[in-house]
Amino acid sequence: MSRISFDEALKMYDMEFFDLAQLADKKRKELHGKKTYFNINRHINPTNVCKDVCKFCAYSASRKNPNQYTMSHDEIMEIVKDIDSRGIKEVHIVSAHNPNTGLEWYLEIFKRIKTEYPHLHVKALTAAEVNFLAEEYNKSYDEILDLMVENGVDSMPGGGAEIFDEKVRDFICKGKVTSEQWLEIHKKWHQRGKKSNVTMLFGHIENREHRIDHMMRIRDLQDETGGFNCFIPLVYQTQNNFLNIKKDITANEILRTMAISRLVLDNVPNLKAYWVTSTVNLALVAQEFGANDMDGTIEKESINSAAGAKSANGVVLEDFVQLIKNSGFIPVERDSVYHELKVW
Ligand code: V47
């Protein structure tokens, strides 16, 4: 089958809803059957002090959130000790762009975790953080990426992709990593034989064309490197931020976007329904619209919950598994780079 073009993808938004679902489901079944992946993970957000001023962000302490915090390494290690004792396998570490800590503070987090808990998978530093660290400490991307590898980062999360269209990007997060830089950083990471994810923030001021353009730019890089494991459409959360979007995107539009991304991104193996931003119920429905991954149990989440998502305390593993089963899919625990660990 030939590849879906920009225009064809755009037209898919006008398809009959369930015909679109069926097309995406066919692709999902070819790739994954009825399996839905998840992992047992914990998010840690070590600081919310941020030099940047993204309009959509409610987490950053420099804007609407006056409660600044920066964790000490000992505090972080206390969390890691606790999660390791409970069998959690991945720590997903995302910080704000804190100009007060020094580069070593960031690197020491990974080094200490990897030294004391070498079996834990460290997923850390978005391309936005990599760009911030490179600019702040006068380093090249290559130097920062090498330091990440040396200090124990295993894979990169997909944060900071927002919307690649330059006009929209400039409006919602001017000054942060540009689209070109974001893609360059991931390309360099993939060239080191490492894997990463890629996100898209939607449901704010962008339109359908911007979303398709975003998907196309991902598809192009993936053709070159093959390094993306997963595409994660993040539904914009409306509270406590400066974008001031009063109207929530509809469930219909979210599911259409998920389905179209499953079809356009024919070279990205996994599509994540990130329950944090879509709600658990819609994430379960998204399984019928091409999604084959539900992220994980998460435990603590600060970035999206600051903007209104009901995710501050994660989900209970047994409930999560049962929900996937009840919706007619097979819950499969995976590791951070999509090796299957256990069929639940
Ligand atoms: O890049 C910030 C987003 C992202 C809001 O790689 C918001 O597996 C919605 O990237 N509404 C960080 N989203 C989280 C992230 C992520 C999450 C889970 C899994 C992975 C992965 C990556 O959160 C940011 C930004 O796009 N974000 N504010 C908001 N108001």
Boltz pocket constraint, residues with backbone or C-beta under 6 A from the ligand:
constraints:
  - pocket:
      binder: B
      contacts: [[A, 56], [A, 57], [A, 58], [A, 94], [A, 156], [A, 157], [A, 158], [A, 159], [A, 160], [A, 161], [A, 162], [A, 197], [A, 198], [A, 199], [A, 200], [A, 201], [A, 232], [A, 234], [A, 235], [A, 236], [A, 237], [A, 238], [A, 239], [A, 241], [A, 274], [A, 277], [A, 295], [A, 303], [A, 304], [A, 307]]
      max_distance: 6.0
